[in-house]
Amino acid sequence: MSLYLSRLLLDGRSRQVVSEAAHPYEMHRTLMRAFPGSADDAQGARAEFGVLFRADADERRRVVRVYVQSRTEPDWSFLERSADYLLRNPGMPACECRDVMPALQRIKEGRILAFRLRANPTKRVGASDDAMKGKRVELSREEEQVAWLAAKGRGDRSGVSGGFELIHAMREEGQSLLVRVAVRPEGKLFGRKKDMAGKQVMTHFSVVFEGLLRVTDDEAFLRTLQDGIGPAKAYGFGLLSIASPEAVGLELVS
C-alpha cells in the first residue's frame, strides 16, 4: 500500500492561481486532472483516489504552496505544460512527490508529533424543535474548535478512535491544563460549485490548527492520516500534516 504526498509551488501572480485560491473547489478540479478517469466526476474521484489537499499562500514571496495527498501516484505533467501556473524557480522544483507510507508505518503509539491542519469545524444541529435540525453549523469560539479537534482524536461521536490526543501543558500558576494548540481562524471561505441548476455558492468557516499531538493508537492514526479530518475535503480542508517536533517545516514526515 502506498500513500503519496506532493508539494506544488504555484505562481502567486498567476490569474488562475489567484482565482483558484479564492475558490478552492476550482483548485480541486484542477488538481484532480492528475488522476486518470477523474475529469467527469471530480467529487467521486476525490474519494476513490483518497485525494486531500491544502493551499498555503505566502503573499510576501508571491507563492502558493499546495500539498496534495493521494493513494494513487499523480501525474503533474499537465501543470508543467502550463505557461504561468507553476512557479518557475531554477533553484527549487515546482513539483515534488514521494511515497510517505513507509515513514507513516514507522509511527507507533506514544510518538509526539507536530501538526498542521486546515479544517472546517462544525456540529450538526440535533434539537428536534430547531429549524436548522440536521444541518451543519460552524463552531466560532476557540474553545469549541479545540474541543472539536480533541474529540476527533478520541472518536467521541463516531465511536472509532482517531488515534491521537492533543498535548497539554500545566499552567505555571496553577494545576489547570492548557492545550498546546495554536488556533488561527481564517473566516468564511467562498467557493463556486456547479450543480444541476448551474452554479452554487458554498460557504465554509476555515480554521488553521497547529501544535503537538501524541499518537494513542498507531493503526487508527494511520487511518486518520489517510482519510483526513472533518467535512468539506473537496474545498481544501482535512489534510493533517505531521513532522517531528524539531522539524522547521511540516511539508513531509521526517
C-alpha positions as CSV (number, residue, x, y, z in Angstrom):
1,M,0.0,0.0,0.0
2,S,1.2,3.5,-0.9
3,L,0.3,7.0,0.1
4,Y,1.7,9.8,-2.0
5,L,2.4,13.4,-0.8
6,S,3.0,16.0,-3.4
7,R,4.2,19.6,-2.9
8,L,3.4,22.1,-5.7
9,L,4.8,25.6,-5.9
10,L,2.2,27.8,-7.7
11,D,2.9,31.3,-9.1
12,G,1.0,33.7,-6.8
13,R,1.0,36.3,-9.7
14,S,-1.0,33.9,-12.0
15,R,-4.6,35.0,-12.6
16,Q,-5.7,31.3,-12.5
17,V,-3.8,30.7,-9.2
18,V,-5.3,33.8,-7.6
19,S,-8.8,32.8,-8.7
20,E,-8.4,29.2,-7.5
21,A,-7.0,30.3,-4.2
22,A,-10.2,32.3,-3.7
23,H,-12.5,29.5,-4.9
24,P,-10.9,26.2,-3.6
25,Y,-13.3,23.9,-5.4
26,E,-11.9,25.2,-8.7
27,M,-8.4,24.3,-7.5
28,H,-9.7,20.9,-6.5
29,R,-11.0,20.4,-10.1
30,T,-7.5,21.4,-11.5
31,L,-5.7,19.0,-9.1
32,M,-8.0,16.1,-10.0
33,R,-6.7,16.2,-13.6
34,A,-3.6,14.5,-12.2
35,F,-5.6,11.3,-11.6
36,P,-6.8,9.2,-14.5
37,G,-10.5,9.0,-15.2
38,S,-11.4,11.8,-12.8
39,A,-12.4,14.5,-15.3
40,D,-16.2,13.7,-15.4
41,D,-16.8,13.3,-11.7
42,A,-14.2,15.1,-9.6
43,Q,-16.1,14.7,-6.4
44,G,-16.5,11.0,-6.6
45,A,-12.9,10.6,-7.9
46,R,-11.6,12.5,-4.8
47,A,-12.9,9.8,-2.6
48,E,-11.8,7.0,-4.9
49,F,-8.2,8.2,-5.1
50,G,-8.2,9.4,-1.5
51,V,-7.2,13.0,-2.5
52,L,-6.7,15.6,0.2
53,F,-5.1,19.0,-0.4
54,R,-4.2,22.2,1.4
55,A,-3.1,25.5,-0.2
56,D,-0.9,27.8,1.9
57,A,-0.4,31.2,0.5
58,D,2.8,33.2,1.0
59,E,1.9,36.6,-0.2
60,R,5.3,38.2,0.6
61,R,7.0,35.7,-1.8
62,R,4.1,35.5,-4.1
63,V,3.9,31.8,-4.0
64,V,1.1,29.3,-3.1
65,R,2.3,26.0,-1.7
66,V,-0.1,23.2,-2.3
67,Y,0.2,19.9,-0.6
68,V,-1.7,17.0,-2.2
69,Q,-2.1,13.6,-0.6
70,S,-3.4,10.6,-2.6
71,R,-3.5,6.8,-2.6
72,T,-2.6,6.9,-6.4
73,E,0.5,8.4,-7.7
74,P,-0.4,11.7,-9.5
75,D,0.8,12.8,-12.9
76,W,1.6,16.5,-12.7
77,S,2.9,16.8,-16.3
78,F,-0.1,18.8,-17.4
79,L,0.9,21.5,-15.0
80,E,4.4,21.5,-16.3
81,R,3.0,22.4,-19.7
82,S,1.0,25.3,-18.4
83,A,2.6,28.7,-19.1
84,D,2.0,30.5,-15.8
85,Y,0.5,28.2,-13.2
86,L,3.7,26.8,-11.6
87,L,6.4,29.0,-10.0
88,R,9.4,28.9,-12.3
89,N,12.3,29.0,-9.9
90,P,15.5,27.3,-11.2
91,G,16.7,26.7,-7.6
92,M,13.6,24.7,-6.5
93,P,11.5,22.1,-8.2
94,A,7.9,23.2,-8.7
95,C,6.6,19.7,-8.3
96,E,7.8,17.1,-5.8
97,C,6.1,13.8,-4.9
98,R,7.1,10.8,-2.8
99,D,5.5,7.8,-1.2
100,V,5.3,8.6,2.6
101,M,3.6,5.3,3.6
102,P,6.9,3.7,4.8
103,A,7.6,6.6,7.1
104,L,4.0,6.7,8.4
105,Q,4.1,3.0,9.2
106,R,7.0,3.6,11.5
107,I,4.9,5.8,13.7
108,K,4.0,4.0,16.9
109,E,1.8,4.6,19.9
110,G,3.3,7.3,22.2
111,R,5.0,9.2,19.4
112,I,4.8,13.0,19.8
113,L,4.4,14.9,16.5
114,A,4.0,18.5,15.4
115,F,1.0,19.0,13.1
116,R,-0.8,21.5,10.9
117,L,-4.5,21.2,9.8
118,R,-6.8,23.5,8.0
119,A,-10.3,22.3,9.0
120,N,-14.0,23.3,8.8
121,P,-15.1,22.7,12.5
122,T,-18.8,22.2,12.6
123,K,-21.5,20.5,14.5
124,R,-24.8,19.0,13.3
125,V,-27.9,20.6,14.9
126,G,-29.9,17.8,16.7
127,A,-32.6,19.6,18.6
128,S,-36.0,18.5,17.2
129,D,-37.6,21.9,17.7
130,D,-34.8,23.8,15.8
131,A,-35.5,24.9,12.3
132,M,-31.8,24.0,11.5
133,K,-32.2,20.4,12.6
134,G,-29.9,18.1,10.6
135,K,-27.8,21.0,9.2
136,R,-24.2,21.7,10.0
137,V,-23.3,25.0,11.8
138,E,-19.9,26.4,12.3
139,L,-18.1,26.5,15.7
140,S,-16.9,30.0,16.1
141,R,-15.4,30.0,19.6
142,E,-11.8,28.9,20.1
143,E,-12.6,26.6,23.0
144,E,-15.3,24.9,20.8
145,Q,-12.9,24.5,17.9
146,V,-10.2,22.9,20.1
147,A,-12.7,20.6,21.7
148,W,-13.9,19.6,18.3
149,L,-10.4,18.6,17.2
150,A,-9.8,16.8,20.5
151,A,-13.0,14.8,20.0
152,K,-11.8,13.8,16.5
153,G,-8.8,12.3,18.1
154,R,-10.8,10.4,20.7
155,G,-13.6,9.4,18.3
156,D,-16.3,10.7,20.6
157,R,-19.1,10.9,18.1
158,S,-18.2,8.1,15.7
159,G,-17.1,5.6,18.3
160,V,-14.0,5.0,16.3
161,S,-10.8,6.5,17.7
162,G,-8.8,8.9,15.6
163,G,-5.7,7.6,17.2
164,F,-4.4,10.8,18.8
165,E,-4.7,13.2,21.7
166,L,-3.7,16.9,21.9
167,I,-0.7,17.6,24.1
168,H,-1.4,19.5,27.3
169,A,0.8,21.7,29.5
170,M,0.4,22.7,33.1
171,R,-0.3,26.4,34.0
172,E,2.7,27.7,35.9
173,E,0.5,29.4,38.5
174,G,-2.0,26.5,39.0
175,Q,-2.9,23.0,38.2
176,S,-5.3,23.5,35.2
177,L,-4.3,22.1,31.8
178,L,-3.7,24.1,28.7
179,V,-3.9,22.6,25.3
180,R,-0.7,23.3,23.3
181,V,-2.5,24.2,20.1
182,A,-2.5,27.5,18.2
183,V,-5.8,28.3,16.5
184,R,-5.9,30.8,13.6
185,P,-9.4,31.5,12.3
186,E,-9.4,32.5,8.6
187,G,-13.1,33.4,8.4
188,K,-15.5,32.3,5.8
189,L,-14.2,30.9,2.5
190,F,-16.5,31.1,-0.5
191,G,-16.4,28.5,-3.3
192,R,-18.3,28.0,-6.5
193,K,-19.5,24.5,-7.4
194,K,-21.6,23.5,-10.4
195,D,-24.8,21.7,-9.7
196,M,-27.7,20.6,-11.9
197,A,-29.2,24.1,-11.9
198,G,-26.0,25.9,-12.7
199,K,-23.5,27.3,-10.2
200,Q,-23.9,27.1,-6.4
201,V,-22.0,29.3,-3.9
202,M,-20.7,27.3,-1.0
203,T,-19.5,28.9,2.3
204,H,-17.2,27.2,4.8
205,F,-15.7,28.5,8.0
206,S,-11.9,28.0,7.9
207,V,-9.6,27.4,10.9
208,V,-5.9,26.5,10.9
209,F,-4.7,24.4,13.8
210,E,-1.0,24.0,14.7
211,G,0.5,22.3,17.7
212,L,1.6,19.0,19.2
213,L,-0.2,15.7,19.4
214,R,0.5,12.3,20.9
215,V,-0.3,9.1,19.0
216,T,-2.6,6.9,21.1
217,D,-3.3,4.1,18.5
218,D,-1.0,3.8,15.6
219,E,-3.4,1.9,13.3
220,A,-6.2,4.3,13.9
221,F,-3.9,7.3,13.5
222,L,-2.8,6.0,10.1
223,R,-6.4,5.7,9.0
224,T,-6.9,9.3,10.2
225,L,-4.0,10.5,8.1
226,Q,-5.3,8.7,5.1
227,D,-9.0,9.8,5.5
228,G,-8.4,13.4,6.7
229,I,-10.3,15.2,9.4
230,G,-13.7,16.9,9.2
231,P,-16.0,17.8,6.3
232,A,-15.5,19.8,3.1
233,K,-12.5,17.9,1.9
234,A,-13.0,18.9,-1.7
235,Y,-12.6,22.6,-0.6
236,G,-9.1,22.2,0.7
237,F,-9.9,21.1,4.3
238,G,-8.9,18.0,6.3
239,L,-5.3,17.3,5.3
240,L,-3.3,16.6,8.5
241,S,0.4,17.4,8.0
242,I,2.8,16.0,10.5
243,A,6.5,16.2,11.3
244,S,8.9,15.7,14.2
245,P,8.6,18.5,16.7
246,E,12.2,19.5,15.9
247,A,11.4,20.0,12.2
248,V,11.4,23.5,10.8
249,G,8.6,22.8,8.3
250,L,5.7,20.5,8.0
251,E,5.9,19.5,4.4
252,L,6.9,15.9,4.8
253,V,7.0,13.3,7.5
254,S,10.5,13.0,9.0
